[in-house]
Amino acid sequence: MALTVLPDILEGAHKGIPVDKIRWGILATGNVAYNFTKALVAIPEAEVVAVASRRQETADAFADEFGIPKRYAAYEALALDPDIDIVYIATPHNLHHDNMLMCLQAGKHVLCEKSFTLNARQAEACIQLAREKRLFLMEAMWMRFFPAIAQVNAWLDDEKIGDIKLVQADFCIKIPFDAKHRVYNPATAGGALLDLGIYPISLTSMILGLENIQSVQSFAHIGPTGVDVLDSIILAYDSGASAMLSCGLQAYKPREAFIIGTAGYIKIHNIFFRPDTITLHPHGEEPQTLHLPFEGNGYVHEIREVHDCLRSDQLESQLMPLDETLAIMRLMDALRAQWGLVYPEEHT
Ligand SMILES: NC(=O)c1ccc[n+]([C@@H]2O[C@H](COP(=O)([O-])OP(=O)(O)OC[C@H]3O[C@@H](n4cnc5c(N)ncnc54)[C@H](OP(=O)(O)O)[C@@H]3O)[C@@H](O)[C@H]2O)c1
């Protein structure tokens, strides 16, 4: 379907922002690209125009599955396609920086998977270019957009648990060891931190911010391929609050997060993997458990935020702002500095 662009005289008009369908390009055809695209094709206001893969046959297979008309065997061809408004980047972490710069240079809005880049220096370059070119850019931290997380934020805004003293969150799963797997491979910036630790860190950032951290204490076990496989992190804030976080690739732990305040606590059940149940435990009162289902496979909420931003001429999301993405990358740089963990690309 052809793109309709608002005439300038209409309220909220912004050159190039579509009002009919928002036209997406999908860059890479791996696991998360599949799940994200499954959500995208079910949204009437989205049109998936093209997909790009390193190989024609994977691009074709992905395109056939979702009925995508254009399929490219090079990421650059997608970036240059004039019929695309926004590119969703779902490559390994080491490629995000180059992929984002390429798409932004070509004038595309960008939604890029977490972790945003390898390090803060790369993140800064991408954010700067997006701002210079007045293009939308967002880290695809899908957790932020779930209805259950919105309710947690509402409880916190209403000071239901008093002053927050502790955030405790873990993301530990078991991925069988395979030196060639993306998450164990230093060349693709694998490791627990960028793949999993980003979630409890992002949750902490959403709740406590990352500005007034007095002390960062952490330890990482480094596995046989040279990436971190089990990380323990403690953040101590000037306010007297702390965060105790962990992430790991070798053993499963139930994914629960606790936000503990002076007047009670909140439990987020199944955090980091489609949270839909939360419990408020105010001191001296009955706990209140809410089930707030997500739609479809959960990616729709993040996609709606992107669409809302594009249609309202916002170049970044208030729920996942770029300065916060940068602060998160800086914290992850500081953690890796404590562990002496440097990715191969950072040596050059
Ligand atoms: N938001 C979420 O729920 C979520 C979940 C999982 C992962 N992620 C994030 O999404 C990104 C991709 O993760 P994934 O699990 O989808 O990974 P994946 O299944 O390994 O897919 C990555 C894709 O990137 C492309 N690629 C380009 N160079 C590559 C290389 N050297 N090695 C491997 N793949 C390469 C490949 O697509 P082509 O062959 O088509 O070029 C590959 O299919 C990561 O940033 C990850 O942290 C997000």
The ligand as an SDF file (V2000), in Angstrom:
LIG
                    3D

 48 52  0  0  0  0  0  0  0  0999 V2000
   13.9530   -8.1180   22.7990 N   0  0  0  0  0  0  0  0  0  0  0  0
   14.0510   -9.4140   22.9580 C   0  0  0  0  0  0  0  0  0  0  0  0
   13.1240  -10.0640   23.3810 O   0  0  0  0  0  0  0  0  0  0  0  0
   15.3070  -10.1110   22.5550 C   0  0  0  0  0  0  0  0  0  0  0  0
   15.3770  -11.5040   22.6530 C   0  0  0  0  0  0  0  0  0  0  0  0
   16.5370  -12.1320   22.2260 C   0  0  0  0  0  0  0  0  0  0  0  0
   17.5840  -11.3940   21.7120 C   0  0  0  0  0  0  0  0  0  0  0  0
   17.4920  -10.0370   21.6510 N   0  0  0  0  0  0  0  0  0  0  0  0
   18.5750   -9.2190   21.0920 C   0  0  0  0  0  0  0  0  0  0  0  0
   18.3970   -9.2750   19.6780 O   0  0  0  0  0  0  0  0  0  0  0  0
   19.6520   -9.3580   19.0130 C   0  0  0  0  0  0  0  0  0  0  0  0
   19.7100  -10.6260   18.1900 C   0  0  0  0  0  0  0  0  0  0  0  0
   19.4800  -11.7280   19.0290 O   0  0  0  0  0  0  0  0  0  0  0  0
   18.8760  -13.1210   18.4480 P   0  0  0  0  0  0  0  0  0  0  0  0
   18.6390  -13.9590   19.6330 O   0  0  0  0  0  0  0  0  0  0  0  0
   17.7790  -12.8690   17.5020 O   0  0  0  0  0  0  0  0  0  0  0  0
   20.1500  -13.6760   17.6850 O   0  0  0  0  0  0  0  0  0  0  0  0
   20.2050  -14.7260   16.4930 P   0  0  0  0  0  0  0  0  0  0  0  0
   19.0390  -15.6280   16.5310 O   0  0  0  0  0  0  0  0  0  0  0  0
   21.5700  -15.2970   16.5260 O   0  0  0  0  0  0  0  0  0  0  0  0
   20.0310  -13.7950   15.2040 O   0  0  0  0  0  0  0  0  0  0  0  0
   20.9620  -12.8060   14.8810 C   0  0  0  0  0  0  0  0  0  0  0  0
   20.8910  -12.5480   13.3920 C   0  0  0  0  0  0  0  0  0  0  0  0
   21.8710  -11.5570   13.0850 O   0  0  0  0  0  0  0  0  0  0  0  0
   22.4170  -11.8100   11.8010 C   0  0  0  0  0  0  0  0  0  0  0  0
   23.8810  -11.8840   11.8860 N   0  0  0  0  0  0  0  0  0  0  0  0
   24.7400  -11.0570   11.2360 C   0  0  0  0  0  0  0  0  0  0  0  0
   25.9990  -11.3700   11.5000 N   0  0  0  0  0  0  0  0  0  0  0  0
   25.9630  -12.4040   12.3540 C   0  0  0  0  0  0  0  0  0  0  0  0
   26.9670  -13.1770   12.9800 C   0  0  0  0  0  0  0  0  0  0  0  0
   28.2660  -12.9310   12.7980 N   0  0  0  0  0  0  0  0  0  0  0  0
   26.5960  -14.1860   13.7860 N   0  0  0  0  0  0  0  0  0  0  0  0
   25.2980  -14.4360   14.0080 C   0  0  0  0  0  0  0  0  0  0  0  0
   24.2860  -13.7370   13.4260 N   0  0  0  0  0  0  0  0  0  0  0  0
   24.6220  -12.7420   12.6050 C   0  0  0  0  0  0  0  0  0  0  0  0
   21.8080  -13.1220   11.3220 C   0  0  0  0  0  0  0  0  0  0  0  0
   20.7670  -12.7840   10.4220 O   0  0  0  0  0  0  0  0  0  0  0  0
   20.9330  -13.0050    8.8400 P   0  0  0  0  0  0  0  0  0  0  0  0
   21.5200  -14.3870    8.6990 O   0  0  0  0  0  0  0  0  0  0  0  0
   19.5750  -12.8760    8.3630 O   0  0  0  0  0  0  0  0  0  0  0  0
   21.8620  -11.9500    8.3330 O   0  0  0  0  0  0  0  0  0  0  0  0
   21.2390  -13.7570   12.5520 C   0  0  0  0  0  0  0  0  0  0  0  0
   20.1150  -14.5500   12.2660 O   0  0  0  0  0  0  0  0  0  0  0  0
   20.6890   -9.2300   20.1250 C   0  0  0  0  0  0  0  0  0  0  0  0
   21.0040   -7.8820   20.2790 O   0  0  0  0  0  0  0  0  0  0  0  0
   19.9640   -9.7380   21.3600 C   0  0  0  0  0  0  0  0  0  0  0  0
   20.4760   -9.2430   22.5750 O   0  0  0  0  0  0  0  0  0  0  0  0
   16.3720   -9.3930   22.0490 C   0  0  0  0  0  0  0  0  0  0  0  0
  1  2  1  0
  2  3  2  0
  2  4  1  0
  4  5  1  0
  4 48  2  0
  5  6  2  0
  6  7  1  0
  7  8  2  0
  8  9  1  0
  8 48  1  0
  9 10  1  0
  9 46  1  0
 10 11  1  0
 11 12  1  0
 11 44  1  0
 12 13  1  0
 13 14  1  0
 14 15  2  0
 14 16  1  0
 14 17  1  0
 17 18  1  0
 18 19  2  0
 18 20  1  0
 18 21  1  0
 21 22  1  0
 22 23  1  0
 23 24  1  0
 23 42  1  0
 24 25  1  0
 25 26  1  0
 25 36  1  0
 26 27  1  0
 26 35  1  0
 27 28  2  0
 28 29  1  0
 29 30  1  0
 29 35  2  0
 30 31  1  0
 30 32  2  0
 32 33  1  0
 33 34  2  0
 34 35  1  0
 36 37  1  0
 36 42  1  0
 37 38  1  0
 38 39  2  0
 38 40  1  0
 38 41  1  0
 42 43  1  0
 44 45  1  0
 44 46  1  0
 46 47  1  0
M  CHG  2   8   1  16  -1
M  END
$$$$
